Amino acid sequence: MGANPILGVFLHWLGGLASASFYVPFRKVRGWSWETYWLAGGVVSWIVMPWLLAGLITHHLLSVLHAAPASSIFWSYLFGVLWGFGGLTFGLTMRYLGMSLGMAVALGYTAIFGTLVPPIFHGQFGQLLRQHSGIVILVGVGVCVLGIVFAGAAGISKERELSTEQKLASIAEFNLKLGLGVATFCGVMSSCFAFGLDAGNPIKALTLTYGTSTMWQGLPVLVVVLAGGFTTNFVWCAILHSRNQSAGEYLRIPANASHASAPGHPPIENPIDAESTEMALQIESIPREKLSIGLNYLFSGVAGATWYMQFFFYTMGETQMGRYRFSSWTLHMASIIIFSTLWGIALKEWRGVSARTKTLVFLTLLTLVGSTVIVGYGNYLGLQH
């Protein structure tokens, strides 16, 4: 099957939607510390889903990984470890800046480094400047960065306009200075994921020789990269469990914990709306602690599975972009910010802002959608030569 940039852009949009949406189920977790629900969801996203889908969809997964060059495994894993430092601070970015501004800053750094470093490393950047299709793609990257600037400007404009009470109503622990620092670190380290996927190219080539379809060639690489990410996150969460004495939360809800995982979210008096007296009696017969823990695992698992799907669709979309696969990272970042901005609107993070700020939000969406179209068109031009 030949490359199809239009299909590739659509798949990257699906990946962006999944990435922008994964944190929403975490908002429903009650009584658990951050490290508890982050690791509970992470086991699903970094271990269960990669192995499950790669094992089901690709051919001879274990044989491919065993036969893969040691250097490819090593670098894919190491970049996954480094990416993990960005991944574990991603939740803190959302915590201190909110979904819209947090993703704009973090993903701005990630988009620039993750998109441009691989072609520079492989000595392809000069070639891009000599080809019309390459120039179009670089223009698309630039437009994406402009959209990220608009997103950041909108977030800063909102921060200046709203009162402290209004900020805390939508983002309970809003802290601009701390959030920007965390987001910067998160963004730079998160770009290592793109480097890990690039280092896994020999694994992709090998799985194709074992009969795996071109569309699924990236799934074995995700197993390795995400194992590295799991390592970093596991160690950090273990440290937090030791420091906060929170490891027992996997078995029970602390007696002194509120049912809201973060300030600003009221306890749920009844997690399930009983539609009949019989169902109500069944729910009442379940100990509240067990019901809460079950829901916490459910929402954490949904969040983890949703998070993984971003790269499931990413690896599919990458196969459709032709020789300019590196541009997939820009498409992914732009799509994430588009949908995270829409989530921010839905969650009322922009309520009460001025017309100027709303205009910046509109320009963010318009520019980022335009960047995906330009990058897709550049890849289409690349197929004509």
ABEGO torsion letter per residue (X at the ends): XBBBAAAAAAAAAAAAAAAAAAAAAAAABBGBBAAAAAAAAAAAAAAAAAAAAAAAABBGAAAAAAABBAAAAAAAAAAAAAAAAAAAAAAAAAAAAEAAAAAAAAAAAAAAAAAAAAAAAAGAAAAAAABAAAAAAAAAAAAAAAAAAAAAAAAAAAAAABBAAAAAAABAABBAAAAAAAAAAAAAAAAAAAAAAAAAAAAAAAAAAAGBBAAAAAAAAAAAAAAAAAAAAAAAAAAAAAAAGAAAAAABBBAABBABABBGBBBBABABBBABAAAAAAAAABBAAAAAAAAAAAAAAAAAAAAAAAAAAAAAAAAAAEAAAAAAAAAAAAAAAAAAAAAAAAAGAABGBBAAAAAAAAAAAAAAAAAAAAAAAAAAAAAAX
